[in-house]
Amino acid sequence: MSYYLVVFRAKSESMRFQSLISSYGAMTTIISTPRKISVSCGISVKIRSIDLNLAKTILSRRQFYTFAGIYLINNDEYIKI
């Protein structure tokens, strides 16, 4: 099963992004950032593939100073997109 992680360097921005994208109806989960992704605060926002474009739109329209990237997680592969 594949999904995407939206990674930030600050917990407050992870929480703010999760709240914002959820307000648009996206199903999200706050999860611990995998150790393979070492540029984060410890929590990331897990989103479904169908919500990827919404996530990109939100990130481009709002200021998230600690945004560290979006990763495709597929089995045990971590691919930064």
N, CA, C and O atoms as a GROMACS GRO file, in nm:
protein
  324
    1MET      N    1   0.083  -0.118   0.000
    1MET     CA    2   0.000   0.000   0.000
    1MET      C    3   0.088   0.124   0.000
    1MET      O    4   0.180   0.135   0.080
    2SER      N    5   0.060   0.217  -0.088
    2SER     CA    6   0.140   0.339  -0.093
    2SER      C    7   0.059   0.458  -0.042
    2SER      O    8  -0.064   0.460  -0.048
    3TYR      N    9   0.132   0.555   0.008
    3TYR     CA   10   0.073   0.678   0.058
    3TYR      C   11   0.181   0.786   0.053
    3TYR      O   12   0.295   0.759   0.016
    4TYR      N   13   0.144   0.906   0.090
    4TYR     CA   14   0.238   1.017   0.090
    4TYR      C   15   0.253   1.073   0.230
    4TYR      O   16   0.159   1.072   0.310
    5LEU      N   17   0.374   1.121   0.259
    5LEU     CA   18   0.401   1.191   0.384
    5LEU      C   19   0.440   1.333   0.352
    5LEU      O   20   0.528   1.357   0.269
    6VAL      N   21   0.376   1.427   0.417
    6VAL     CA   22   0.412   1.568   0.406
    6VAL      C   23   0.492   1.598   0.533
    6VAL      O   24   0.442   1.587   0.644
    7VAL      N   25   0.618   1.638   0.513
    7VAL     CA   26   0.713   1.649   0.623
    7VAL      C   27   0.749   1.795   0.649
    7VAL      O   28   0.774   1.872   0.556
    8PHE      N   29   0.752   1.831   0.776
    8PHE     CA   30   0.790   1.965   0.820
    8PHE      C   31   0.898   1.953   0.926
    8PHE      O   32   0.916   1.847   0.986
    9ARG      N   33   0.971   2.062   0.949
    9ARG     CA   34   1.074   2.063   1.052
    9ARG      C   35   1.019   2.111   1.187
    9ARG      O   36   1.090   2.107   1.288
   10ALA      N   37   0.894   2.156   1.190
   10ALA     CA   38   0.834   2.205   1.314
   10ALA      C   39   0.698   2.136   1.336
   10ALA      O   40   0.616   2.125   1.245
   11LYS      N   41   0.678   2.090   1.457
   11LYS     CA   42   0.552   2.022   1.490
   11LYS      C   43   0.433   2.113   1.470
   11LYS      O   44   0.328   2.068   1.425
   12SER      N   45   0.448   2.240   1.504
   12SER     CA   46   0.336   2.333   1.491
   12SER      C   47   0.290   2.345   1.346
   12SER      O   48   0.171   2.356   1.320
   13GLU      N   49   0.384   2.343   1.252
   13GLU     CA   50   0.346   2.351   1.111
   13GLU      C   51   0.285   2.220   1.063
   13GLU      O   52   0.194   2.221   0.979
   14SER      N   53   0.331   2.108   1.113
   14SER     CA   54   0.269   1.979   1.080
   14SER      C   55   0.123   1.980   1.123
   14SER      O   56   0.035   1.938   1.048
   15MET      N   57   0.099   2.028   1.243
   15MET     CA   58  -0.037   2.031   1.296
   15MET      C   59  -0.124   2.132   1.220
   15MET      O   60  -0.241   2.106   1.193
   16ARG      N   61  -0.067   2.246   1.186
   16ARG     CA   62  -0.142   2.348   1.112
   16ARG      C   63  -0.180   2.297   0.973
   16ARG      O   64  -0.292   2.316   0.928
   17PHE      N   65  -0.083   2.231   0.905
   17PHE     CA   66  -0.111   2.177   0.773
   17PHE      C   67  -0.218   2.069   0.781
   17PHE      O   68  -0.310   2.066   0.698
   18GLN      N   69  -0.208   1.981   0.878
   18GLN     CA   70  -0.306   1.873   0.893
   18GLN      C   71  -0.445   1.929   0.916
   18GLN      O   72  -0.542   1.879   0.858
   19SER      N   73  -0.457   2.029   0.998
   19SER     CA   74  -0.586   2.091   1.024
   19SER      C   75  -0.642   2.157   0.899
   19SER      O   76  -0.761   2.146   0.869
   20LEU      N   77  -0.557   2.224   0.826
   20LEU     CA   78  -0.600   2.294   0.706
   20LEU      C   79  -0.645   2.198   0.596
   20LEU      O   80  -0.753   2.215   0.540
   21ILE      N   81  -0.565   2.097   0.566
   21ILE     CA   82  -0.602   2.003   0.459
   21ILE      C   83  -0.725   1.921   0.498
   21ILE      O   84  -0.806   1.886   0.412
   22SER      N   85  -0.739   1.891   0.625
   22SER     CA   86  -0.857   1.817   0.671
   22SER      C   87  -0.984   1.900   0.655
   22SER      O   88  -1.092   1.846   0.633
   23SER      N   89  -0.971   2.031   0.668
   23SER     CA   90  -1.088   2.118   0.653
   23SER      C   91  -1.144   2.116   0.511
   23SER      O   92  -1.258   2.156   0.488
   24TYR      N   93  -1.062   2.070   0.416
   24TYR     CA   94  -1.108   2.055   0.278
   24TYR      C   95  -1.162   1.915   0.251
   24TYR      O   96  -1.196   1.883   0.137
   25GLY      N   97  -1.170   1.833   0.353
   25GLY     CA   98  -1.228   1.700   0.338
   25GLY      C   99  -1.127   1.588   0.317
   25GLY      O  100  -1.166   1.472   0.298
   26ALA      N  101  -1.000   1.620   0.320
   26ALA     CA  102  -0.897   1.516   0.302
   26ALA      C  103  -0.889   1.430   0.428
   26ALA      O  104  -0.900   1.480   0.540
   27MET      N  105  -0.871   1.301   0.407
   27MET     CA  106  -0.852   1.209   0.520
   27MET      C  107  -0.702   1.203   0.549
   27MET      O  108  -0.623   1.159   0.465
   28THR      N  109  -0.663   1.247   0.667
   28THR     CA  110  -0.523   1.254   0.703
   28THR      C  111  -0.498   1.187   0.836
   28THR      O  112  -0.590   1.159   0.913
   29THR      N  113  -0.372   1.162   0.862
   29THR     CA  114  -0.330   1.106   0.990
   29THR      C  115  -0.196   1.169   1.027
   29THR      O  116  -0.109   1.185   0.942
   30ILE      N  117  -0.180   1.203   1.152
   30ILE     CA  118  -0.051   1.245   1.204
   30ILE      C  119   0.023   1.118   1.246
   30ILE      O  120  -0.028   1.038   1.325
   31ILE      N  121   0.144   1.100   1.194
   31ILE     CA  122   0.223   0.981   1.229
   31ILE      C  123   0.366   1.021   1.264
   31ILE      O  124   0.410   1.131   1.231
   32SER      N  125   0.435   0.932   1.329
   32SER     CA  126   0.577   0.953   1.356
   32SER      C  127   0.652   0.945   1.224
   32SER      O  128   0.629   0.855   1.143
   33THR      N  129   0.742   1.038   1.205
   33THR     CA  130   0.822   1.038   1.082
   33THR      C  131   0.919   0.921   1.087
   33THR      O  132   0.990   0.903   1.186
   34PRO      N  133   0.923   0.840   0.981
   34PRO     CA  134   1.018   0.728   0.977
   34PRO      C  135   1.162   0.777   0.990
   34PRO      O  136   1.196   0.885   0.941
   35ARG      N  137   1.244   0.699   1.052
   35ARG     CA  138   1.385   0.736   1.072
   35ARG      C  139   1.459   0.755   0.940
   35ARG      O  140   1.558   0.828   0.935
   36LYS      N  141   1.414   0.692   0.835
   36LYS     CA  142   1.479   0.707   0.704
   36LYS      C  143   1.466   0.849   0.651
   36LYS      O  144   1.541   0.890   0.562
   37ILE      N  145   1.371   0.924   0.705
   37ILE     CA  146   1.354   1.064   0.667
   37ILE      C  147   1.401   1.144   0.788
   37ILE      O  148   1.326   1.162   0.883
   38SER      N  149   1.522   1.192   0.784
   38SER     CA  150   1.583   1.249   0.904
   38SER      C  151   1.572   1.401   0.915
   38SER      O  152   1.634   1.460   1.004
   39VAL      N  153   1.497   1.466   0.828
   39VAL     CA  154   1.494   1.612   0.826
   39VAL      C  155   1.369   1.669   0.892
   39VAL      O  156   1.322   1.775   0.851
   40SER      N  157   1.317   1.602   0.991
   40SER     CA  158   1.187   1.648   1.040
   40SER      C  159   1.184   1.661   1.191
   40SER      O  160   1.283   1.639   1.261
   41CYS      N  161   1.068   1.699   1.237
   41CYS     CA  162   1.046   1.724   1.379
   41CYS      C  163   1.003   1.599   1.455
   41CYS      O  164   0.996   1.601   1.578
   42GLY      N  165   0.974   1.493   1.384
   42GLY     CA  166   0.928   1.372   1.451
   42GLY      C  167   0.788   1.332   1.416
   42GLY      O  168   0.750   1.216   1.434
   43ILE      N  169   0.707   1.426   1.365
   43ILE     CA  170   0.573   1.390   1.318
   43ILE      C  171   0.552   1.444   1.177
   43ILE      O  172   0.604   1.549   1.140
   44SER      N  173   0.476   1.370   1.100
   44SER     CA  174   0.445   1.407   0.963
   44SER      C  175   0.296   1.386   0.939
   44SER      O  176   0.226   1.327   1.021
   45VAL      N  177   0.249   1.436   0.826
   45VAL     CA  178   0.108   1.422   0.791
   45VAL      C  179   0.098   1.319   0.679
   45VAL      O  180   0.155   1.337   0.571
   46LYS      N  181   0.027   1.212   0.706
   46LYS     CA  182   0.004   1.106   0.608
   46LYS      C  183  -0.121   1.141   0.528
   46LYS      O  184  -0.227   1.167   0.585
   47ILE      N  185  -0.106   1.140   0.394
   47ILE     CA  186  -0.221   1.170   0.308
   47ILE      C  187  -0.236   1.060   0.203
   47ILE      O  188  -0.143   0.986   0.174
   48ARG      N  189  -0.356   1.052   0.149
   48ARG     CA  190  -0.383   0.956   0.042
   48ARG      C  191  -0.337   1.015  -0.091
   48ARG      O  192  -0.322   1.136  -0.104
   49SER      N  193  -0.316   0.928  -0.188
   49SER     CA  194  -0.271   0.974  -0.319
   49SER      C  195  -0.373   1.067  -0.384
   49SER      O  196  -0.334   1.158  -0.458
   50ILE      N  197  -0.501   1.047  -0.358
   50ILE     CA  198  -0.602   1.133  -0.420
   50ILE      C  199  -0.600   1.275  -0.362
   50ILE      O  200  -0.658   1.366  -0.420
   51ASP      N  201  -0.533   1.294  -0.249
   51ASP     CA  202  -0.524   1.426  -0.187
   51ASP      C  203  -0.391   1.496  -0.216
   51ASP      O  204  -0.365   1.605  -0.164
   52LEU      N  205  -0.308   1.436  -0.300
   52LEU     CA  206  -0.176   1.494  -0.328
   52LEU      C  207  -0.186   1.631  -0.394
   52LEU      O  208  -0.116   1.723  -0.354
   53ASN      N  209  -0.270   1.646  -0.494
   53ASN     CA  210  -0.282   1.776  -0.560
   53ASN      C  211  -0.334   1.883  -0.466
   53ASN      O  212  -0.290   1.998  -0.473
   54LEU      N  213  -0.427   1.848  -0.379
   54LEU     CA  214  -0.476   1.942  -0.279
   54LEU      C  215  -0.362   1.984  -0.187
   54LEU      O  216  -0.348   2.103  -0.156
   55ALA      N  217  -0.282   1.889  -0.144
   55ALA     CA  218  -0.168   1.921  -0.057
   55ALA      C  219  -0.072   2.016  -0.126
   55ALA      O  220  -0.026   2.113  -0.065
   56LYS      N  221  -0.042   1.991  -0.252
   56LYS     CA  222   0.049   2.078  -0.327
   56LYS      C  223  -0.010   2.219  -0.341
   56LYS      O  224   0.063   2.318  -0.331
   57THR      N  225  -0.139   2.227  -0.364
   57THR     CA  226  -0.204   2.358  -0.376
   57THR      C  227  -0.196   2.435  -0.245
   57THR      O  228  -0.162   2.554  -0.244
   58ILE      N  229  -0.225   2.369  -0.136
   58ILE     CA  230  -0.218   2.434  -0.005
   58ILE      C  231  -0.076   2.481   0.024
   58ILE      O  232  -0.055   2.593   0.071
   59LEU      N  233   0.021   2.396  -0.004
   59LEU     CA  234   0.161   2.432   0.022
   59LEU      C  235   0.206   2.550  -0.064
   59LEU      O  236   0.289   2.629  -0.020
   60SER      N  237   0.153   2.561  -0.184
   60SER     CA  238   0.196   2.671  -0.271
   60SER      C  239   0.127   2.803  -0.235
   60SER      O  240   0.179   2.910  -0.267
   61ARG      N  241   0.012   2.796  -0.170
   61ARG     CA  242  -0.064   2.918  -0.138
   61ARG      C  243  -0.043   2.970   0.003
   61ARG      O  244  -0.074   3.085   0.032
   62ARG      N  245   0.009   2.886   0.090
   62ARG     CA  246   0.031   2.926   0.229
   62ARG      C  247   0.180   2.926   0.259
   62ARG      O  248   0.258   2.863   0.188
   63GLN      N  249   0.218   2.997   0.362
   63GLN     CA  250   0.359   3.000   0.401
   63GLN      C  251   0.386   2.896   0.509
   63GLN      O  252   0.338   2.907   0.622
   64PHE      N  253   0.462   2.796   0.471
   64PHE     CA  254   0.510   2.694   0.564
   64PHE      C  255   0.662   2.700   0.558
   64PHE      O  256   0.723   2.639   0.470
   65TYR      N  257   0.721   2.771   0.652
   65TYR     CA  258   0.865   2.796   0.648
   65TYR      C  259   0.948   2.671   0.674
   65TYR      O  260   1.064   2.665   0.633
   66THR      N  261   0.890   2.573   0.740
   66THR     CA  262   0.968   2.454   0.776
   66THR      C  263   0.931   2.332   0.692
   66THR      O  264   0.965   2.219   0.727
   67PHE      N  265   0.863   2.354   0.581
   67PHE     CA  266   0.828   2.243   0.492
   67PHE      C  267   0.955   2.176   0.442
   67PHE      O  268   1.045   2.242   0.390
   68ALA      N  269   0.962   2.044   0.458
   68ALA     CA  270   1.083   1.968   0.422
   68ALA      C  271   1.064   1.876   0.302
   68ALA      O  272   1.161   1.820   0.252
   69GLY      N  273   0.941   1.860   0.255
   69GLY     CA  274   0.920   1.779   0.136
   69GLY      C  275   0.802   1.684   0.149
   69GLY      O  276   0.745   1.664   0.256
   70ILE      N  277   0.769   1.627   0.033
   70ILE     CA  278   0.665   1.525   0.025
   70ILE      C  279   0.733   1.396  -0.018
   70ILE      O  280   0.812   1.396  -0.112
   71TYR      N  281   0.702   1.288   0.050
   71TYR     CA  282   0.761   1.159   0.020
   71TYR      C  283   0.653   1.058  -0.017
   71TYR      O  284   0.549   1.049   0.048
   72LEU      N  285   0.680   0.984  -0.123
   72LEU     CA  286   0.597   0.870  -0.159
   72LEU      C  287   0.651   0.751  -0.082
   72LEU      O  288   0.769   0.717  -0.091
   73ILE      N  289   0.564   0.688  -0.006
   73ILE     CA  290   0.602   0.569   0.070
   73ILE      C  291   0.533   0.451   0.004
   73ILE      O  292   0.411   0.442   0.003
   74ASN      N  293   0.613   0.361  -0.050
   74ASN     CA  294   0.562   0.244  -0.119
   74ASN      C  295   0.636   0.124  -0.065
   74ASN      O  296   0.755   0.105  -0.091
   75ASN      N  297   0.566   0.042   0.011
   75ASN     CA  298   0.626  -0.071   0.083
   75ASN      C  299   0.736  -0.016   0.172
   75ASN      O  300   0.706   0.055   0.268
   76ASP      N  301   0.861  -0.045   0.144
   76ASP     CA  302   0.970   0.006   0.227
   76ASP      C  303   1.057   0.105   0.152
   76ASP      O  304   1.173   0.127   0.188
   77GLU      N  305   1.002   0.165   0.048
   77GLU     CA  306   1.075   0.265  -0.030
   77GLU      C  307   1.027   0.404   0.007
   77GLU      O  308   0.908   0.426   0.027
   78TYR      N  309   1.121   0.498   0.017
   78TYR     CA  310   1.091   0.636   0.048
   78TYR      C  311   1.145   0.722  -0.066
   78TYR      O  312   1.266   0.735  -0.083
   79ILE      N  313   1.054   0.780  -0.144
   79ILE     CA  314   1.094   0.856  -0.262
   79ILE      C  315   1.047   1.000  -0.245
   79ILE      O  316   0.927   1.026  -0.235
   80LYS      N  317   1.142   1.094  -0.242
   80LYS     CA  318   1.106   1.235  -0.230
   80LYS      C  319   1.056   1.283  -0.366
   80LYS      O  320   1.120   1.260  -0.468
   81ILE      N  321   0.941   1.349  -0.364
   81ILE     CA  322   0.887   1.399  -0.491
   81ILE      C  323   0.895   1.550  -0.497
   81ILE      O  324   0.854   1.610  -0.596
   0.00000   0.00000   0.00000
